[in-house]
Amino acid sequence: MRMGGFAPQAPGLSAPTVLPPPTGARVERDLVYRTEDGRSLRLDIYRPPRAGTFPVVFLVNGDAPEEIIATAKDWGVFRSYGEHLAARGIVGVPFNHRSGVGGQFAAEQAAEVRAAVAFVRERAAQYEVDPMRIGLWVFSAGGPFGLAPLLQRRPDWLRCAAGFYTIWDLEPYRDQLRPPIDERIRRWSAITALDPDTPDLPPLLVARAGRDRPAILIGTDTFIHRARERGVDLVVLDHPDGQHGFDTRDDDERSREIIDETLTFFARHLEAGQ
């Protein structure tokens, strides 16, 4: 499955979120969670300032050429979210995965998402996390590999998930996919999880940028409509004037509100502080 990359922060990878991030997290950087083809894949762990046992949110970035995405966990947006989550009593985990641009990306990247989660869960006591209170925060083209498989077959540890300017449905990309095979489009689309025979979906949050790419908007709107028909516990946060990557690119009140409401969503569903 081939499609173009998405790197909304590429012009300014060091830019923090427009809601200024706090400080004070206890941070461990560059932990190797998997080695593939001679490359070490690394993650960072942002823990709250105080000791305890905390829920955890994994930050799944989108896709881009390898030279951009190789150090995605170090982008300003993900460092910011690590600090934001830690300040809410949640462990934040951004991690690097390999680029899928120009190749058969989804299965390999999906395996890397699971490997990052497994690495932290297996060391729950060491990193002060509750291995059964986990959320996913997925961005841009992270939807097909970072969210779709885990919604279609929800693991028992997944409590909730959020997507920012996310690809929820690959159908609008049919003309760009090589080859455009129906089974693959369904397999790697989060919208497939809304089929009637998919049980037990977690609470979901969708952040929609009104100035996003048309294909993303079409898929997002279709997902929202079907999720509401299905009766999913769904929060929709719309930024009518927002760009793809609004959380670093659009320094306005609506961007800040969406970030704050998303952090509150995770704190509520992961029972942070309990």
MIDOSE-1310 file (N, C-alpha, C; in nm, 2 decimals, decimal comma, always signed):
residues 274
mrmg	+0,09/-0,12/+0,00/+0,00/+0,00/+0,00/+0,09/+0,12/+0,00; +0,08/+0,20/-0,11/+0,17/+0,32/-0,12/+0,09/+0,44/-0,12; +0,13/+0,54/-0,04/+0,07/+0,67/-0,04/+0,17/+0,77/+0,01; +0,14/+0,90/-0,01/+0,24/+1,00/+0,03/+0,25/+1,01/+0,18
gfap	+0,36/+1,08/+0,22/+0,38/+1,10/+0,36/+0,31/+1,22/+0,41; +0,30/+1,23/+0,55/+0,24/+1,34/+0,61/+0,33/+1,38/+0,72; +0,38/+1,50/+0,71/+0,47/+1,56/+0,82/+0,42/+1,70/+0,84; +0,31/+1,72/+0,91/+0,26/+1,86/+0,93/+0,36/+1,95/+1,00
qapg	+0,45/+1,90/+1,08/+0,54/+1,98/+1,15/+0,68/+2,00/+1,08; +0,68/+1,95/+0,96/+0,81/+1,94/+0,89/+0,88/+2,08/+0,87; +0,81/+2,19/+0,84/+0,87/+2,32/+0,83/+0,93/+2,37/+0,96; +0,88/+2,32/+1,08/+0,93/+2,37/+1,21/+0,92/+2,26/+1,31
lsap	+1,01/+2,16/+1,30/+0,99/+2,04/+1,38/+1,02/+2,07/+1,53; +1,08/+2,18/+1,56/+1,11/+2,21/+1,70/+0,99/+2,29/+1,77; +0,89/+2,32/+1,69/+0,79/+2,41/+1,74/+0,71/+2,33/+1,85; +0,69/+2,39/+1,97/+0,60/+2,33/+2,07/+0,46/+2,35/+2,04
tvlp	+0,37/+2,29/+2,12/+0,23/+2,31/+2,10/+0,19/+2,46/+2,14; +0,09/+2,51/+2,07/+0,05/+2,65/+2,09/-0,01/+2,67/+2,23; -0,05/+2,56/+2,30/-0,08/+2,57/+2,44/+0,05/+2,54/+2,51; +0,11/+2,64/+2,57/+0,25/+2,63/+2,63/+0,26/+2,51/+2,72
pptg	+0,36/+2,42/+2,69/+0,37/+2,30/+2,78/+0,43/+2,34/+2,91; +0,39/+2,27/+3,02/+0,45/+2,29/+3,15/+0,59/+2,22/+3,15; +0,65/+2,23/+3,27/+0,78/+2,16/+3,29/+0,76/+2,08/+3,42; +0,86/+2,00/+3,44/+0,86/+1,92/+3,57/+0,85/+1,77/+3,56
arve	+0,82/+1,72/+3,44/+0,82/+1,58/+3,42/+0,95/+1,51/+3,44; +0,95/+1,39/+3,49/+1,07/+1,31/+3,50/+1,08/+1,23/+3,37; +1,19/+1,26/+3,30/+1,20/+1,21/+3,16/+1,31/+1,11/+3,15; +1,28/+1,00/+3,08/+1,39/+0,91/+3,04/+1,38/+0,90/+2,89
rdlv	+1,49/+0,93/+2,83/+1,50/+0,94/+2,68/+1,58/+0,82/+2,61; +1,54/+0,80/+2,49/+1,62/+0,71/+2,40/+1,62/+0,57/+2,45; +1,52/+0,52/+2,51/+1,51/+0,37/+2,55/+1,48/+0,29/+2,42; +1,56/+0,19/+2,40/+1,55/+0,10/+2,28/+1,44/+0,00/+2,31
yrte	+1,33/+0,01/+2,23/+1,22/-0,08/+2,25/+1,22/-0,19/+2,15; +1,29/-0,17/+2,04/+1,29/-0,28/+1,93/+1,41/-0,25/+1,84; +1,47/-0,35/+1,78/+1,57/-0,33/+1,68/+1,53/-0,41/+1,56; +1,52/-0,33/+1,45/+1,48/-0,38/+1,32/+1,57/-0,35/+1,21
dgrs	+1,62/-0,45/+1,13/+1,71/-0,42/+1,02/+1,83/-0,34/+1,06; +1,88/-0,36/+1,18/+2,00/-0,29/+1,22/+1,97/-0,15/+1,28; +1,85/-0,11/+1,28/+1,81/+0,02/+1,34/+1,75/+0,00/+1,47; +1,79/+0,08/+1,57/+1,73/+0,08/+1,70/+1,61/+0,18/+1,71
lrld	+1,50/+0,13/+1,74/+1,38/+0,21/+1,75/+1,37/+0,25/+1,90; +1,35/+0,38/+1,93/+1,36/+0,43/+2,06/+1,23/+0,50/+2,10; +1,21/+0,51/+2,23/+1,10/+0,58/+2,29/+1,15/+0,67/+2,41; +1,07/+0,76/+2,45/+1,09/+0,85/+2,57/+0,97/+0,83/+2,66
iyrp	+1,00/+0,84/+2,79/+0,90/+0,83/+2,89/+0,89/+0,95/+2,98; +0,78/+1,02/+2,98/+0,76/+1,14/+3,06/+0,67/+1,10/+3,18; +0,72/+1,10/+3,30/+0,65/+1,06/+3,42/+0,61/+1,19/+3,50; +0,50/+1,18/+3,57/+0,46/+1,29/+3,65/+0,57/+1,32/+3,76
prag	+0,57/+1,45/+3,81/+0,67/+1,48/+3,90/+0,68/+1,40/+4,03; +0,56/+1,35/+4,08/+0,56/+1,27/+4,20/+0,57/+1,12/+4,17; +0,61/+1,05/+4,27/+0,61/+0,90/+4,25/+0,47/+0,85/+4,26; +0,44/+0,73/+4,20/+0,31/+0,67/+4,20/+0,30/+0,57/+4,10
tfpv	+0,17/+0,53/+4,07/+0,14/+0,44/+3,96/+0,04/+0,51/+3,87; +0,07/+0,53/+3,74/-0,01/+0,62/+3,66/-0,05/+0,55/+3,53; -0,16/+0,60/+3,47/-0,20/+0,55/+3,34/-0,10/+0,61/+3,24; -0,11/+0,56/+3,12/-0,01/+0,60/+3,02/-0,08/+0,62/+2,88
vflv	-0,03/+0,72/+2,81/-0,08/+0,75/+2,67/+0,04/+0,74/+2,58; +0,02/+0,66/+2,47/+0,12/+0,65/+2,37/+0,09/+0,74/+2,25; +0,19/+0,82/+2,21/+0,17/+0,92/+2,11/+0,22/+0,87/+1,98; +0,13/+0,85/+1,88/+0,16/+0,78/+1,76/+0,17/+0,89/+1,65
ngda	+0,29/+0,92/+1,60/+0,30/+1,02/+1,50/+0,27/+0,96/+1,36; +0,25/+1,05/+1,26/+0,21/+1,01/+1,13/+0,33/+0,96/+1,05; +0,32/+0,97/+0,92/+0,43/+0,92/+0,83/+0,50/+1,03/+0,75; +0,62/+1,00/+0,71/+0,70/+1,10/+0,63/+0,82/+1,02/+0,58
peei	+0,90/+1,08/+0,49/+1,03/+1,02/+0,45/+1,12/+0,99/+0,57; +1,20/+0,89/+0,56/+1,28/+0,84/+0,67/+1,37/+0,95/+0,73; +1,42/+1,04/+0,65/+1,51/+1,14/+0,70/+1,44/+1,24/+0,79; +1,30/+1,25/+0,78/+1,22/+1,34/+0,86/+1,18/+1,26/+0,98
iata	+1,12/+1,14/+0,96/+1,05/+1,07/+1,07/+1,14/+1,00/+1,17; +1,27/+0,98/+1,13/+1,36/+0,90/+1,21/+1,36/+0,94/+1,36; +1,35/+1,07/+1,39/+1,36/+1,13/+1,52/+1,23/+1,20/+1,56; +1,11/+1,14/+1,52/+0,99/+1,21/+1,54/+0,96/+1,23/+1,69
kdwg	+1,00/+1,14/+1,77/+0,97/+1,16/+1,92/+1,03/+1,28/+1,97; +1,13/+1,34/+1,91/+1,20/+1,45/+1,95/+1,14/+1,58/+1,90; +1,04/+1,57/+1,81/+0,98/+1,69/+1,76/+0,92/+1,77/+1,88; +0,91/+1,90/+1,86/+0,86/+1,99/+1,97/+0,72/+1,95/+2,01
vfrs	+0,64/+1,91/+1,92/+0,50/+1,88/+1,95/+0,49/+1,76/+2,04; +0,58/+1,66/+2,03/+0,57/+1,54/+2,11/+0,64/+1,56/+2,25; +0,74/+1,64/+2,25/+0,80/+1,67/+2,38/+0,70/+1,75/+2,46; +0,63/+1,84/+2,39/+0,52/+1,92/+2,46/+0,42/+1,83/+2,52
ygeh	+0,37/+1,73/+2,44/+0,26/+1,65/+2,49/+0,31/+1,56/+2,60; +0,44/+1,52/+2,60/+0,49/+1,44/+2,71/+0,48/+1,52/+2,84; +0,52/+1,65/+2,83/+0,51/+1,73/+2,95/+0,36/+1,76/+2,99; +0,28/+1,79/+2,89/+0,14/+1,81/+2,92/+0,07/+1,69/+2,99
laar	+0,10/+1,57/+2,94/+0,04/+1,45/+3,00/+0,09/+1,43/+3,14; +0,22/+1,44/+3,16/+0,28/+1,42/+3,29/+0,22/+1,52/+3,39; +0,19/+1,64/+3,35/+0,13/+1,74/+3,44/-0,01/+1,70/+3,48; -0,08/+1,62/+3,40/-0,21/+1,57/+3,43/-0,22/+1,44/+3,50
givg	-0,10/+1,39/+3,55/-0,09/+1,26/+3,62/-0,09/+1,14/+3,53; -0,05/+1,16/+3,40/-0,04/+1,05/+3,30/+0,10/+1,04/+3,25; +0,15/+0,92/+3,23/+0,28/+0,90/+3,17/+0,26/+0,91/+3,02; +0,34/+1,00/+2,96/+0,34/+1,02/+2,81/+0,45/+0,95/+2,74
vpfn	+0,43/+0,87/+2,63/+0,53/+0,80/+2,57/+0,53/+0,83/+2,42; +0,61/+0,92/+2,37/+0,63/+0,93/+2,22/+0,74/+0,83/+2,18; +0,73/+0,78/+2,06/+0,83/+0,68/+2,01/+0,85/+0,69/+1,86; +0,96/+0,65/+1,82/+0,99/+0,65/+1,67/+0,95/+0,52/+1,61
hrsg	+0,90/+0,53/+1,49/+0,87/+0,41/+1,41/+0,93/+0,43/+1,27; +0,94/+0,33/+1,20/+1,00/+0,34/+1,06/+0,91/+0,41/+0,96; +0,97/+0,47/+0,86/+0,89/+0,53/+0,76/+0,82/+0,42/+0,67; +0,70/+0,45/+0,62/+0,64/+0,36/+0,53/+0,62/+0,42/+0,39
vggq	+0,68/+0,54/+0,37/+0,66/+0,61/+0,25/+0,72/+0,53/+0,13; +0,64/+0,50/+0,03/+0,68/+0,43/-0,08/+0,69/+0,28/-0,07; +0,64/+0,23/+0,04/+0,65/+0,08/+0,06/+0,52/+0,02/+0,12; +0,53/-0,10/+0,15/+0,42/-0,18/+0,22/+0,43/-0,15/+0,37
faae	+0,38/-0,03/+0,41/+0,41/+0,02/+0,54/+0,33/-0,04/+0,66; +0,20/-0,07/+0,64/+0,11/-0,07/+0,75/+0,15/-0,18/+0,85; +0,17/-0,30/+0,80/+0,19/-0,42/+0,89/+0,32/-0,39/+0,98; +0,42/-0,35/+0,92/+0,55/-0,33/+1,00/+0,53/-0,22/+1,10
qaae	+0,46/-0,11/+1,06/+0,44/+0,00/+1,16/+0,35/-0,04/+1,27; +0,24/-0,11/+1,23/+0,15/-0,16/+1,34/+0,22/-0,25/+1,44; +0,31/-0,33/+1,39/+0,39/-0,42/+1,48/+0,48/-0,33/+1,57; +0,53/-0,22/+1,52/+0,61/-0,13/+1,61/+0,53/-0,06/+1,71
vraa	+0,41/-0,02/+1,68/+0,32/+0,03/+1,78/+0,30/-0,07/+1,89; +0,27/-0,19/+1,86/+0,24/-0,29/+1,96/+0,37/-0,32/+2,04; +0,49/-0,32/+1,97/+0,61/-0,34/+2,04/+0,64/-0,23/+2,14; +0,61/-0,11/+2,11/+0,64/+0,00/+2,20/+0,55/-0,01/+2,33
vafv	+0,42/-0,05/+2,30/+0,33/-0,07/+2,41/+0,37/-0,18/+2,50; +0,41/-0,29/+2,44/+0,45/-0,41/+2,51/+0,58/-0,38/+2,59; +0,67/-0,31/+2,54/+0,79/-0,27/+2,61/+0,76/-0,20/+2,74; +0,67/-0,11/+2,74/+0,64/-0,03/+2,86/+0,56/-0,12/+2,95
rera	+0,46/-0,19/+2,90/+0,37/-0,28/+2,99/+0,46/-0,38/+3,06; +0,55/-0,44/+2,99/+0,64/-0,54/+3,06/+0,73/-0,49/+3,17; +0,74/-0,36/+3,17/+0,83/-0,29/+3,27/+0,74/-0,19/+3,35; +0,62/-0,23/+3,37/+0,52/-0,14/+3,44/+0,57/-0,09/+3,57
aqye	+0,62/-0,18/+3,65/+0,67/-0,14/+3,79/+0,79/-0,04/+3,78; +0,88/-0,07/+3,69/+1,00/+0,02/+3,67/+0,96/+0,16/+3,63; +0,86/+0,17/+3,54/+0,82/+0,30/+3,48/+0,70/+0,36/+3,55; +0,65/+0,29/+3,65/+0,54/+0,34/+3,73/+0,41/+0,36/+3,65
vdpm	+0,38/+0,26/+3,57/+0,26/+0,27/+3,49/+0,16/+0,15/+3,53; +0,04/+0,18/+3,51/-0,07/+0,08/+3,52/-0,08/+0,02/+3,39; -0,05/-0,11/+3,37/-0,05/-0,17/+3,23/-0,19/-0,19/+3,18; -0,29/-0,16/+3,26/-0,43/-0,18/+3,21/-0,51/-0,05/+3,19
rigl	-0,44/+0,06/+3,21/-0,50/+0,19/+3,18/-0,41/+0,27/+3,08; -0,45/+0,24/+2,95/-0,36/+0,29/+2,84/-0,45/+0,36/+2,74; -0,41/+0,47/+2,69/-0,47/+0,54/+2,58/-0,38/+0,56/+2,47; -0,44/+0,59/+2,35/-0,36/+0,61/+2,23/-0,40/+0,75/+2,18
wvfs	-0,29/+0,83/+2,14/-0,32/+0,96/+2,08/-0,25/+0,96/+1,95; -0,33/+0,96/+1,84/-0,28/+0,93/+1,71/-0,29/+1,05/+1,62; -0,19/+1,08/+1,54/-0,18/+1,20/+1,46/-0,17/+1,16/+1,31; -0,24/+1,24/+1,23/-0,23/+1,23/+1,08/-0,23/+1,09/+1,02
aggp	-0,13/+1,05/+0,95/-0,13/+0,92/+0,88/-0,10/+0,81/+0,98; -0,10/+0,84/+1,11/-0,08/+0,73/+1,21/-0,21/+0,65/+1,22; -0,32/+0,70/+1,17/-0,45/+0,63/+1,19/-0,45/+0,49/+1,13; -0,40/+0,46/+1,01/-0,41/+0,33/+0,95/-0,33/+0,22/+1,03
fgla	-0,21/+0,25/+1,08/-0,13/+0,15/+1,15/-0,14/+0,17/+1,30; -0,17/+0,29/+1,35/-0,16/+0,31/+1,49/-0,29/+0,29/+1,56; -0,40/+0,30/+1,49/-0,53/+0,29/+1,55/-0,63/+0,19/+1,49; -0,63/+0,17/+1,36/-0,72/+0,08/+1,30/-0,72/-0,06/+1,35
pllq	-0,59/-0,12/+1,36/-0,59/-0,26/+1,41/-0,64/-0,28/+1,55; -0,61/-0,17/+1,63/-0,64/-0,18/+1,78/-0,79/-0,15/+1,81; -0,86/-0,09/+1,71/-1,00/-0,07/+1,73/-1,08/-0,19/+1,67; -1,02/-0,25/+1,56/-1,09/-0,36/+1,51/-1,09/-0,48/+1,60
rrpd	-0,97/-0,50/+1,67/-0,96/-0,60/+1,77/-0,90/-0,54/+1,90; -0,99/-0,48/+1,98/-0,95/-0,40/+2,09/-0,88/-0,49/+2,20; -0,76/-0,46/+2,23/-0,70/-0,53/+2,34/-0,76/-0,48/+2,48; -0,74/-0,56/+2,58/-0,81/-0,53/+2,71/-0,75/-0,41/+2,78
wlrc	-0,63/-0,37/+2,74/-0,57/-0,26/+2,80/-0,60/-0,12/+2,74; -0,67/-0,12/+2,63/-0,70/+0,01/+2,56/-0,83/+0,07/+2,62; -0,81/+0,18/+2,69/-0,92/+0,24/+2,76/-0,99/+0,35/+2,67; -0,91/+0,42/+2,59/-0,96/+0,53/+2,51/-0,86/+0,57/+2,40
aagf	-0,90/+0,65/+2,30/-0,81/+0,69/+2,20/-0,86/+0,82/+2,14; -0,76/+0,90/+2,09/-0,79/+1,03/+2,03/-0,71/+1,04/+1,90; -0,77/+1,11/+1,80/-0,70/+1,13/+1,68/-0,71/+1,28/+1,64; -0,59/+1,33/+1,61/-0,58/+1,47/+1,56/-0,55/+1,47/+1,41
ytiw	-0,63/+1,54/+1,33/-0,62/+1,55/+1,19/-0,57/+1,41/+1,13; -0,65/+1,31/+1,16/-0,62/+1,17/+1,14/-0,69/+1,12/+1,02; -0,62/+1,02/+0,95/-0,68/+0,94/+0,85/-0,76/+0,83/+0,91; -0,89/+0,85/+0,91/-0,98/+0,74/+0,97/-1,03/+0,64/+0,87
dlep	-1,02/+0,68/+0,74/-1,08/+0,60/+0,63/-0,99/+0,62/+0,51; -0,94/+0,50/+0,46/-0,86/+0,51/+0,34/-0,94/+0,51/+0,21; -1,07/+0,50/+0,21/-1,14/+0,49/+0,09/-1,13/+0,62/+0,00; -1,12/+0,74/+0,07/-1,10/+0,86/-0,02/-0,96/+0,87/-0,08
yrdq	-0,87/+0,78/-0,04/-0,74/+0,77/-0,10/-0,72/+0,66/-0,20; -0,84/+0,60/-0,24/-0,83/+0,48/-0,33/-0,75/+0,51/-0,45; -0,76/+0,62/-0,52/-0,68/+0,65/-0,64/-0,53/+0,67/-0,62; -0,49/+0,69/-0,49/-0,35/+0,71/-0,46/-0,28/+0,58/-0,41
lrpp	-0,36/+0,48/-0,38/-0,31/+0,36/-0,32/-0,27/+0,26/-0,44; -0,15/+0,20/-0,42/-0,10/+0,11/-0,52/-0,06/-0,02/-0,45; -0,14/-0,13/-0,47/-0,26/-0,13/-0,55/-0,38/-0,10/-0,46; -0,49/-0,05/-0,52/-0,61/-0,02/-0,44/-0,70/-0,14/-0,41
ider	-0,65/-0,23/-0,33/-0,72/-0,35/-0,30/-0,83/-0,33/-0,19; -0,95/-0,37/-0,21/-1,06/-0,35/-0,12/-1,02/-0,40/+0,02; -0,97/-0,52/+0,02/-0,94/-0,59/+0,15/-0,84/-0,51/+0,23; -0,74/-0,45/+0,16/-0,64/-0,38/+0,23/-0,69/-0,24/+0,28
irrw	-0,78/-0,18/+0,20/-0,84/-0,06/+0,24/-0,92/-0,08/+0,37; -1,00/-0,18/+0,37/-1,08/-0,21/+0,49/-0,99/-0,24/+0,61; -0,89/-0,32/+0,59/-0,80/-0,37/+0,70/-0,74/-0,25/+0,77; -0,69/-0,15/+0,69/-0,62/-0,04/+0,75/-0,70/+0,09/+0,77
sait	-0,83/+0,07/+0,77/-0,92/+0,19/+0,80/-0,98/+0,17/+0,93; -0,97/+0,27/+1,02/-1,03/+0,27/+1,15/-1,18/+0,26/+1,14; -1,24/+0,31/+1,03/-1,38/+0,31/+1,01/-1,44/+0,17/+1,00; -1,35/+0,07/+0,97/-1,40/-0,07/+0,96/-1,44/-0,12/+1,10
aldp	-1,38/-0,06/+1,20/-1,42/-0,10/+1,34/-1,56/-0,06/+1,37; -1,63/+0,02/+1,29/-1,76/+0,06/+1,32/-1,86/-0,04/+1,26; -1,82/-0,14/+1,19/-1,91/-0,25/+1,15/-1,99/-0,30/+1,26; -2,11/-0,34/+1,24/-2,20/-0,38/+1,35/-2,15/-0,50/+1,43
dtpd	-2,06/-0,58/+1,37/-2,02/-0,70/+1,44/-1,89/-0,68/+1,52; -1,84/-0,55/+1,53/-1,72/-0,52/+1,61/-1,77/-0,48/+1,75; -1,73/-0,56/+1,85/-1,78/-0,53/+1,99/-1,69/-0,43/+2,06; -1,75/-0,37/+2,16/-1,67/-0,31/+2,27/-1,57/-0,20/+2,22
lppl	-1,62/-0,10/+2,15/-1,53/+0,01/+2,11/-1,50/+0,10/+2,23; -1,38/+0,15/+2,25/-1,35/+0,24/+2,36/-1,40/+0,39/+2,33; -1,41/+0,47/+2,43/-1,44/+0,61/+2,40/-1,34/+0,67/+2,30; -1,39/+0,75/+2,21/-1,30/+0,81/+2,11/-1,32/+0,96/+2,10
lvar	-1,21/+1,03/+2,07/-1,21/+1,17/+2,04/-1,15/+1,20/+1,90; -1,23/+1,28/+1,83/-1,18/+1,32/+1,69/-1,16/+1,47/+1,69; -1,04/+1,52/+1,66/-1,01/+1,66/+1,64/-1,00/+1,68/+1,49; -1,09/+1,77/+1,44/-1,10/+1,79/+1,30/-1,05/+1,93/+1,26
agrd	-0,97/+1,94/+1,16/-0,92/+2,07/+1,12/-0,99/+2,11/+0,99; -1,06/+2,22/+0,99/-1,15/+2,25/+0,88/-1,08/+2,29/+0,75; -0,95/+2,32/+0,76/-0,87/+2,35/+0,64/-0,77/+2,23/+0,60; -0,81/+2,12/+0,65/-0,73/+2,00/+0,62/-0,74/+1,95/+0,47
rpai	-0,67/+1,85/+0,44/-0,68/+1,80/+0,30/-0,82/+1,74/+0,28; -0,87/+1,76/+0,16/-1,01/+1,71/+0,13/-1,03/+1,56/+0,16; -0,93/+1,48/+0,13/-0,95/+1,33/+0,15/-0,96/+1,30/+0,30; -0,88/+1,37/+0,38/-0,89/+1,35/+0,53/-1,03/+1,40/+0,58
ligt	-1,07/+1,51/+0,53/-1,20/+1,57/+0,58/-1,32/+1,47/+0,54; -1,31/+1,42/+0,42/-1,42/+1,33/+0,37/-1,42/+1,21/+0,46; -1,31/+1,15/+0,48/-1,30/+1,03/+0,57/-1,34/+1,06/+0,71; -1,30/+1,17/+0,77/-1,33/+1,21/+0,90/-1,48/+1,23/+0,92
dtfi	-1,54/+1,30/+0,83/-1,68/+1,32/+0,84/-1,76/+1,19/+0,82; -1,72/+1,10/+0,74/-1,79/+0,98/+0,73/-1,77/+0,90/+0,86; -1,65/+0,90/+0,91/-1,63/+0,83/+1,04/-1,72/+0,88/+1,15; -1,73/+1,01/+1,16/-1,81/+1,08/+1,27/-1,95/+1,04/+1,25
hrar	-2,00/+1,04/+1,13/-2,14/+1,01/+1,10/-2,17/+0,87/+1,14; -2,09/+0,77/+1,10/-2,11/+0,63/+1,13/-2,10/+0,60/+1,28; -2,00/+0,67/+1,34/-1,98/+0,65/+1,48/-2,10/+0,69/+1,56; -2,16/+0,80/+1,52/-2,28/+0,85/+1,59/-2,40/+0,76/+1,57
ergv	-2,41/+0,71/+1,44/-2,51/+0,61/+1,42/-2,49/+0,48/+1,50; -2,37/+0,44/+1,52/-2,34/+0,32/+1,60/-2,36/+0,35/+1,75; -2,36/+0,47/+1,79/-2,38/+0,50/+1,93/-2,25/+0,50/+2,01; -2,13/+0,52/+1,94/-2,00/+0,52/+2,01/-1,99/+0,64/+2,10
dlvv	-1,92/+0,62/+2,21/-1,89/+0,73/+2,30/-1,79/+0,82/+2,23; -1,84/+0,92/+2,17/-1,76/+1,00/+2,08/-1,76/+1,15/+2,11; -1,64/+1,21/+2,12/-1,62/+1,35/+2,13/-1,56/+1,41/+2,00; -1,63/+1,51/+1,95/-1,58/+1,57/+1,83/-1,54/+1,71/+1,86
ldhp	-1,42/+1,75/+1,83/-1,37/+1,88/+1,85/-1,33/+1,94/+1,72; -1,41/+2,04/+1,67/-1,39/+2,10/+1,54/-1,31/+2,23/+1,55; -1,21/+2,24/+1,46/-1,14/+2,37/+1,45/-1,17/+2,42/+1,30; -1,28/+2,50/+1,28/-1,32/+2,53/+1,15/-1,21/+2,59/+1,06
dgqh	-1,13/+2,67/+1,12/-1,02/+2,74/+1,05/-0,88/+2,67/+1,07; -0,88/+2,56/+1,13/-0,75/+2,50/+1,16/-0,69/+2,43/+1,04; -0,56/+2,43/+1,04/-0,48/+2,36/+0,94/-0,44/+2,22/+0,99; -0,39/+2,14/+0,90/-0,33/+2,01/+0,94/-0,21/+2,04/+1,02
gfdt	-0,21/+2,00/+1,15/-0,11/+2,04/+1,24/-0,14/+2,16/+1,31; -0,27/+2,19/+1,34/-0,31/+2,31/+1,40/-0,25/+2,33/+1,54; -0,22/+2,22/+1,61/-0,17/+2,23/+1,74/-0,03/+2,29/+1,76; +0,04/+2,31/+1,64/+0,16/+2,38/+1,64/+0,16/+2,50/+1,54
rddd	+0,07/+2,50/+1,45/+0,07/+2,59/+1,34/-0,03/+2,71/+1,36; -0,14/+2,69/+1,43/-0,24/+2,79/+1,45/-0,25/+2,83/+1,59; -0,18/+2,94/+1,62/-0,17/+2,99/+1,76/-0,30/+3,08/+1,79; -0,41/+3,01/+1,81/-0,53/+3,08/+1,84/-0,60/+3,00/+1,96
ersr	-0,71/+3,07/+2,00/-0,78/+3,01/+2,12/-0,84/+2,88/+2,10; -0,89/+2,86/+1,97/-0,96/+2,73/+1,95/-0,85/+2,61/+1,95; -0,74/+2,63/+1,90/-0,63/+2,53/+1,91/-0,60/+2,50/+2,06; -0,59/+2,60/+2,14/-0,56/+2,58/+2,28/-0,67/+2,51/+2,35
eiid	-0,79/+2,54/+2,32/-0,91/+2,47/+2,38/-0,91/+2,33/+2,34; -0,88/+2,29/+2,22/-0,88/+2,15/+2,17/-0,78/+2,07/+2,25; -0,66/+2,13/+2,26/-0,55/+2,06/+2,33/-0,59/+2,03/+2,47; -0,65/+2,14/+2,54/-0,69/+2,12/+2,68/-0,80/+2,02/+2,70
etlt	-0,90/+2,03/+2,61/-1,01/+1,93/+2,62/-0,97/+1,79/+2,59; -0,87/+1,77/+2,51/-0,82/+1,64/+2,48/-0,74/+1,58/+2,60; -0,66/+1,67/+2,66/-0,59/+1,62/+2,79/-0,70/+1,59/+2,89; -0,80/+1,66/+2,90/-0,91/+1,63/+3,00/-0,98/+1,50/+2,97
ffar	-1,00/+1,48/+2,84/-1,06/+1,35/+2,79/-0,97/+1,23/+2,84; -0,84/+1,24/+2,82/-0,76/+1,13/+2,86/-0,76/+1,11/+3,02; -0,75/+1,22/+3,09/-0,75/+1,22/+3,23/-0,88/+1,15/+3,28; -0,99/+1,19/+3,22/-1,12/+1,13/+3,27/-1,13/+0,98/+3,24
hlea	-1,10/+0,94/+3,12/-1,12/+0,80/+3,08/-1,01/+0,71/+3,14; -0,90/+0,76/+3,17/-0,79/+0,68/+3,22/-0,79/+0,69/+3,38; -0,88/+0,77/+3,43/-0,90/+0,79/+3,57/-0,77/+0,83/+3,64; -0,71/+0,93/+3,57/-0,58/+0,98/+3,63/-0,60/+1,04/+3,76
gq	-0,51/+1,02/+3,85/-0,52/+1,07/+3,99/-0,59/+0,97/+4,08; -0,64/+0,86/+4,03/-0,71/+0,76/+4,12/-0,62/+0,64/+4,14
